[in-house]
Structure formats: C-alpha cells, structure tokens
Amino acid sequence: MSAHGHVDLGHTVAGWTGTTLALLGFAGAGAAVCAAWAPGIWLGLGAVVVAGIVTWLLHLAGWGKPSGPRPEADWDWRTRDTGAHAGHADCLGCRVGGPRRALAATPRPRTAASLPAADGGA
C-alpha cells in the first residue's frame, strides 16, 4: 500500500510535460549560474515560463485533469479528459482560457446542505 492510499495523484500528460520542461529550465539556469553566464540564466528562466504555458495549453486541450478525484478507469496518465473543451468547474486555468470556458468554470454557489453548521456542532 502506498503512503497516500488508493487515490489518483493526477499524473497526466500535461503534468509530466510541464514538470520535465520546468526541470530542464531550472537545470539550465543553475548551470548558467555556475558558469557565470547571465544570458543562460534568462534562457533557463524563460524555459520555466514556457513550461507553465505549455502545461496550461495541454490542460485546455484535455491532457490535464479536472479538480477533484477521477474515476479509477481514468487514472492512466495517457487518458484524455473529454470534458475539458467545455471547461472544468472551479478551475482557474479554464476561466482564463476564454469566455466559453469561463462560463462553464465559474464557481458554483454553495447550497445550504454543503455549508458547515453555524452552531459549531453543539
């Protein structure tokens, strides 16, 4: 049994791609610091920014994961999220992705049943 139990940790194509690009960018910037090469530092940090943008675009294209748990059948990292084109509820990345996604991703109002008890449990 893993330390996290039987849960989906969100391993996706978008996550792995972004992590790899960011790692390469940080490693390049670190090597440039050691070599005292200022343009290399900026190139490495630019690669980190590109990693964030690529991850976001892959998420919008359906290669990421929505917030919350996914069904166990969708845990494979190569599984594409077919609902991503409409936007995910409560997803900042989807809200930034355009008006159609922003409408679908607006936070839902909380119902009285989902609010904590006002009496403090007494």
Buried (B, 14 or more C-beta within 10 A) or exposed (E): EEEEEEEBEBEBBBBBBBEEBBEBBBEBBEEBEEEEEEEBBEBBBEBBEBBEEBBBBBBBBBBBBBBEEBEEEBBEBEBEBEEBBEBBBEBEBBBEBEEEBBEBBBEEEEEEEEEEEEEEEE
